[in-house]
Amino acid sequence: LAAYQTTVGQPAILRRARLLVEFAQRAIVRVEPDEYFVGSQKHQGRPWTPEVAAELQQLGYAGTTGHIVHDFETLIQLGVSGLKEKVEEAPKNTNLAGFMQALDAFTVYLQRHAEARPELRVLTDRAPSTFAEGLQLVWLAQCFLHAENPSAALSFGRLDQHLWPLLYADVLAGRLTSQAAFDLVGAFLIKCCEGEESQNLVLGGVDETGADASNPLSLIFLAAMKSLKTFQPSLTVRWHDEMDPDFAQAAAELASVGTGNPGFMNDPVVIAGLEMVGIPLGRARDWAIVGCYEACPDGDSYPNTVLARLNLVE
């Protein structure tokens, strides 16, 4: 409410950015002593009073329908500081001013959590360099995004692809064992269960050349969910004829547990469908689910898949 009261007359993107500034400064920071990851989605879904809702509407606030896969790949690769550098290098305009305000707000959000967990301070200055840092940054970003989008189906996309390089480097360097990686993934799954119920995470599929893309992290996600029987995130397995047999077996074993996960999508059919609407083959192969079952390119698309509504004039 404060954000919209103080930005009357400004462009919509700057008003939304101001909302994130207010949230970053005011959000309750919850840190439990025995949790791997800090950050909470418990602010999600809290209804406004009728009076506040009416004033927000009068001020021009408009919520979103969610249903988007944000670009977690670039966030993991560049970190917040790297994203800021890209914005600073680009020609200045209103949109980029809003982007920078949002990134500055996220930095404040990170810093406030780092007051309780000092090891998180590095995430304001550089990209994550370990698997644990990558998962923590993704989770805090997911919590923060739910302040901007008080709706459903803000999805993770292909995290097994985006986080695998960090896990691989940890294992090679002897920083992380398979059991430790399993524990981290399990803690991440448990955190996801405190928020909304349509956070999709896609596993497997193919890479941009068409080769099978499943990896050990794909298997860890399946094994952790089988062990913990969590209901979030909603896992989707991209099924194709050349997929790794061990991955296919693990997916089938999780399905047999009866938790409703994973969902199975026919990879070649989805790719062909995305090509039919004009998406280049390389991008079509890099698809994820934005909610329940709607496919789109991972991280760079807002297809509004649940907005197929018709308003007919009488």
C-alpha angles and dihedrals in degrees: 000000000000091000093056095040091057098043104051110151096018123119114279094246092057091049090053091047090052088054089058091048090054092046093049091053098042108031116117110251109219117194121172117197095229101046125104095211130040126212130080137224092194091111087066118109099009107149122232120233113259089251094054092044091052093049092048091052090050090050091054102256114159122184125215133237092231109210096139139125107220122212099267090155093067092041090055094045098045105021123212093295092052092050090051090053091053091051092047091052094052124086109273121255139144095272093053090047088056091047091053092049089051092049091047089051091050089050089055089049090053092046092052090054090045089061086071096033108033092188088071093067091087090066091069091056106038146007118280112276100189136048092247091052091048093052091046093051091048091050095049090047090051091052091047093048090056089063090060094041110040090184140077143290104034094163136200100221119198101352092156087064097041097046100036095085090058093048091046091052091049092052093046091051093047092242095122137033125209090253092052091050089050090051092051093050090047091052090049092052091050091051090053090060093066093068140046124334105236105062102137124202120188124212132195123348124131136303125240091280093053096253121135109276102192114123140174091281089057088058093047092055090052093046094047093051091047090052098043099033091216119171096215140103097033102236121216122191118205104219123204138153096256097049120132110271092223090054092048090050093049091050091051091049091053090049089054091060090073101230093123093252137151112031115208124224126188100241100200092047093050092047091051091049092053090049089053090062092051104268112143115248096249092053093040089058089055097065134144138179120263097198130330103347110331113127125211138151110288115261104346106067138079102185096165089223094178095048099083093129127142123213108195123196112233 
